[in-house]
Amino acid sequence: MHNKQTKIICTLADNRCEPEFIRELIDNGMNVVRLNTAHLTPASATKILEAIRSVSDRIGILIDTKGPEVRTCNLNESFDVKTGDRVTITKTPGGKNSFQVNYDEFVDEIPAGSQILIDDGDLELIVEHQAPEGLICIVQNDGVIQNKKSLNVPNVHLRLPTLTEQDAAFIDWATQNDIDFIAHSFVRDRDDVMAIRSILEMRKSDIKIIAKIENREGVDNLDSILDVAHGVMVARGDLGIEIPAEEVPSIQKQIIRTCIQRIKPVITATQMLHSMIENPRATRAEVSDVANAILDGTDALMLSGETAYGKFPLESVQTMSNIAHAVEEKKETIRTSESTSSINPTELAENNLAKAAATCAANMPIQAIITSTKSGETARLCSSYRGQTPIFALSESMQTVRRLSLSYGVHARQIKVPKTTDELVKVCLNELLEEGKINAEQLIVFLGGGQIYSHHTNFMQIETPHILLTK
């Protein structure tokens, strides 16, 4: 349907999730649906889920947890503040020019001199000192303190629990509803990922965890986080508050580069086409931003308000698809022959076959890489070379098909696996020929074996479908 290789994630809300709308999003380039649990209940999420599955069983579904966050609370009325004013953050309801937050230990954990940013950085406070009544802060710019607004404290570690009660309820819901990915907010280290994994293991669930990197700790601990997470999201909203905004572009590039080397899906998110919430066309700066993420090699791009409540959701997806298609035609492959990761000996054959397939595709008139895969790992290995040749992954597992919806350049579909390797090749080729995805007279690379005799891919063929089908 789409020639683009970069995947697109669209956020859906329960007040705009009709099957016809979802089908139009897919037709315009959507590959994965995101459900932001901060704005949903399990009942409203179920409504969206049922609508998605009525349209497609191949679309991946990702839910976002709220994660550990601090917000203003118990504030009956907002109040204005001016530069130089003093305000107090208290543990209990206070008097004039004071407010509470939803984390009781906040007052004790924030040292003097800390910068506190309220409502995505719209209001800045500097902690003057700790006092018996709370944190005494000096206001740095005119603004308004309102209820339920976010607080960020750059470079200060808070001992917040990694999961809220709402998060735990949604993780339980996800295990009961065959959700594909859980994107966990504010991941600081591998322990935050393992907290979710322990719940999933108790539920005997294999849902894949995406770690949202949105603070300095997450950036610093990226390698150990990738040891236990399926992939990461570069969540640039809070990341640009917790870290100086001018550092975010280079951090984004670093994270994408590391994920490609580690063969982990990476999503670039936040305000990709933000102006299209209100306007039918993207700004030139937004087009450049999307294009640069694609040039960096991101697996997927995410739309948030653009599709959840924006005025031009279909146009937003179409714009992103058009940018992806145009940029991918011009960009060079990121790697074609070097090893993508340090791997153990049992994975060496599979990695070398993927490496050979990607190298051949880059240097020969290969129309497609076709892989029969049980877990999706071979397809992800091929994807990590970021070539321009499409990768068709065929699997008996619909779970694998949906999980590959996040991987760059991979087009997955379900097949019924036969008993022999020769039959497997023919089943895969006939499936793609019938769909018009490949030409019978042009060369393909076929990687297979993992779904029949071996637990991993163990053979490669280069030939035209016509010759392979007549053998």
QUIWO-V816893 format. One record per backbone hydrogen bond with DSSP energy under -1.0 kcal/mol. CO is the residue of the C=O (numbers start at 0). NH is the residue of the N-H. E is the energy in kcal/mol with one decimal. If there is no record, write none. Layout:
BEGIN
co: <CO CO>
nh: <NH NH>
e: <E E>
END
This chain:
BEGIN
co: <4 6 7 7 8 9 12 17 18 19 20 21 22 23 24 25 30 31 32 33 34 35 36 40 41 42 43 44 45 46 47 48 49 51 51 59 60 60 61 62 63 69 70 71 78 80 81 84 86 87 88 96 98 99 102 104 105 110 113 115 116 117 118 122 123 124 125 126 128 130 133 134 135 135 136 137 138 142 144 148 149 151 152 157 163 164 165 166 167 168 169 170 171 173 179 180 181 182 183 188 189 190 192 193 195 196 197 198 199 200 207 208 208 209 210 211 212 214 215 216 218 220 221 224 224 230 231 232 232 233 233 234 235 237 237 238 243 244 246 247 248 249 250 251 252 253 254 255 256 257 258 264 265 265 266 267 268 272 273 274 274 276 282 283 284 285 286 287 288 289 290 291 292 298 299 300 302 303 303 304 304 311 312 313 314 315 316 317 318 319 320 321 322 323 324 326 343 344 346 347 348 349 350 351 352 353 354 355 356 357 358 359 363 367 368 369 370 375 376 377 378 379 381 382 384 389 390 391 392 393 394 396 397 398 399 401 402 403 406 408 410 412 419 420 421 422 423 424 425 426 427 428 429 430 431 438 439 442 443 444 445 446 447 447 448 448 458 460 462 463 464>
nh: <408 300 30 31 302 33 15 21 22 23 24 25 26 27 29 28 59 9 61 11 63 38 39 44 45 46 47 48 49 50 51 52 53 54 55 32 179 180 34 182 36 150 101 147 144 142 84 138 136 98 134 87 89 72 105 108 109 113 126 124 151 122 121 117 139 115 137 112 135 133 130 88 127 128 86 125 83 80 78 71 118 116 155 159 167 168 169 170 171 172 173 174 175 178 207 62 209 64 211 191 193 194 196 197 199 200 201 202 204 203 181 229 230 183 232 186 234 218 219 220 221 224 225 227 228 210 266 212 234 235 268 238 239 240 241 242 246 247 250 251 252 253 254 255 256 257 258 259 260 261 263 231 298 299 233 301 235 275 276 277 278 310 286 287 288 289 290 291 292 293 294 295 297 6 267 8 10 306 307 308 309 315 316 317 318 319 320 321 322 323 324 325 326 327 328 330 346 347 350 351 352 353 354 355 356 357 358 359 360 361 362 363 365 444 391 446 393 379 380 381 382 383 384 385 334 368 410 370 412 372 414 400 401 402 403 404 405 406 409 390 392 394 423 424 425 426 427 428 429 430 431 432 433 434 436 441 465 366 462 369 460 371 457 458 451 453 447 445 443 467 468>
e: <-2.9 -2.5 -3.0 -1.8 -3.0 -2.9 -1.5 -2.3 -2.6 -1.9 -2.1 -2.3 -2.5 -1.5 -2.5 -1.3 -1.4 -2.5 -3.1 -2.2 -2.7 -2.0 -1.1 -2.6 -2.0 -1.7 -1.7 -2.7 -2.6 -1.6 -2.5 -2.6 -1.3 -1.4 -2.6 -2.8 -1.2 -2.0 -2.7 -3.3 -1.5 -2.5 -2.0 -1.1 -2.7 -2.2 -2.4 -3.0 -3.1 -2.2 -2.3 -2.0 -2.3 -2.0 -1.8 -1.6 -1.2 -1.5 -2.6 -2.8 -2.6 -1.9 -1.4 -3.0 -3.0 -2.9 -2.9 -3.0 -2.7 -1.3 -2.9 -2.2 -3.0 -1.3 -2.3 -2.0 -2.9 -2.7 -1.7 -2.4 -2.8 -3.0 -1.6 -1.1 -2.3 -2.1 -2.2 -2.5 -2.1 -2.1 -2.7 -2.0 -1.1 -1.7 -2.1 -2.4 -3.0 -2.5 -2.5 -1.0 -2.6 -1.7 -2.4 -2.5 -2.4 -2.8 -1.8 -1.6 -3.0 -1.1 -2.5 -2.2 -1.3 -2.5 -2.4 -1.6 -1.2 -1.8 -2.8 -2.1 -1.4 -2.2 -2.6 -1.3 -1.8 -2.6 -2.2 -2.9 -1.4 -1.3 -2.1 -1.6 -1.7 -1.2 -3.1 -1.9 -2.5 -1.1 -2.0 -3.0 -2.0 -2.2 -2.8 -2.5 -2.6 -2.4 -2.5 -2.3 -2.0 -2.1 -2.6 -1.9 -1.4 -1.8 -3.5 -1.9 -1.2 -2.0 -1.8 -1.3 -2.0 -2.8 -2.2 -2.2 -2.2 -2.7 -2.6 -2.6 -1.8 -1.9 -2.7 -2.2 -2.2 -2.7 -2.5 -3.0 -1.2 -1.1 -2.0 -1.8 -1.8 -1.9 -1.9 -2.6 -2.6 -2.2 -2.5 -2.6 -2.4 -2.5 -2.6 -2.3 -2.7 -2.7 -1.4 -2.0 -1.9 -1.2 -2.4 -2.6 -2.2 -2.2 -2.6 -2.5 -2.6 -2.6 -2.3 -2.7 -2.4 -1.5 -1.2 -1.7 -2.5 -2.3 -3.2 -3.1 -2.7 -2.1 -2.4 -2.4 -2.5 -1.8 -1.3 -2.3 -1.4 -2.6 -3.3 -3.0 -2.1 -2.0 -1.9 -1.8 -2.4 -2.1 -1.6 -1.5 -1.0 -1.4 -1.8 -2.7 -1.8 -1.9 -1.9 -2.3 -1.8 -2.6 -2.4 -2.5 -2.8 -2.0 -1.9 -2.6 -2.5 -1.3 -2.5 -1.4 -2.5 -2.9 -1.7 -3.4 -2.2 -2.2 -2.1 -1.4 -1.5 -1.4 -2.0 -3.2 -2.5 -2.2 -2.4>
END
